[in-house]
Amino acid sequence: MDGRETDIGSRLRRLRQARGISLSALARSAGIGKATLSGLELGTRNPTLETLYAVAGALGVPLTALVLEPGAPPTEAVRVPGSAVTATLLEVFEEPTATFELLRMRVRPGIVQHSPSHAPGVTEHVTVYAGVLRAGPADAALLAAPGEHISWQADVPHIYSTVGPDEVLATLLIRSPRQP
C-alpha cells in the first residue's frame, strides 16, 4: 500500500458520516462485509474497483468522490484496478444536475468483470477503439467493435469482458445525476 488507500478511506468515512449512515448499514447496502468496509476506511485494505463502485453506489456518489480529492486534477486520482478492467480517469465534468467522469479503459481478455449497481439514474457510455467489448446489464450485455458505441442504465448489475483473445481499448463516460 502506498498511503493513497488512507486517502480513499478518509473520503469514504467523511461521506458516510455526512450522510449519517453507520458502518454496518453502509456495508449491508453496498453488499460487502463490515470488516472490509472498516479496513477501507482505516486504509488497511486495498480497495478493488468493484468494491469502490459498490460503496459509491450505496452512498449515491460518483466514484471520483472516493478516489479524488474535491478540486484536485484527474491526474491525482487513485488508480484502482478491477478484475478485468483498468481505468484511468481523464477528466471530471461537473454540471448543476450531473457529474460526468471520462475514463480511458483497458479490458483484459479471458476475465469477466462484474460491476455492482450504481446509484439510480447513472448511465454508462462506451466507445471502443480496439478489440470487441461485451458490456452492459448482466442479463442483457451489448457488443461493440472498434468505432462503435454502446450505452446502458448502470443502476443495475453490469459486466465487462472481451470477445475473443484481444484486449479492448475504449473510453468510458459515466453520467451520475446529482442526488437530492
MOQUI-V235899 format. One line per field, one symbol per residue. phi: phi as a letter, one per 20 degrees, with the letter a starting at -180 (. if undefined). psi: psi as a letter, one per 40 degrees, with the letter a starting at -180 (. if undefined). Layout:
# MOQUI-V235899
phi: ???
psi: ???
This chain:
# MOQUI-V235899
phi: .dnfffffffffffffffemdfgfffgffemcfffffffffemdcffdgfffffffffemcfgffedbfgnffgfeffecfdfcddcdfeacddcgdbddddcecddffncdeedffefgnfccccdedbncddbpggebfddbdgndccbbfeecgbccaedneefedbdcddddffef
psi: ieedddddddddddddddefhidddddddefiiddddddddeeeihiiddddddddddefiiddddehhheiideeihhhiaddhhhhhdihhhideihhhhihhhhiiehhhhhihaihehiihhhhdiihhhiahdefiiihiheihiiihefihiihiihaeiihhiihhhhhihi.
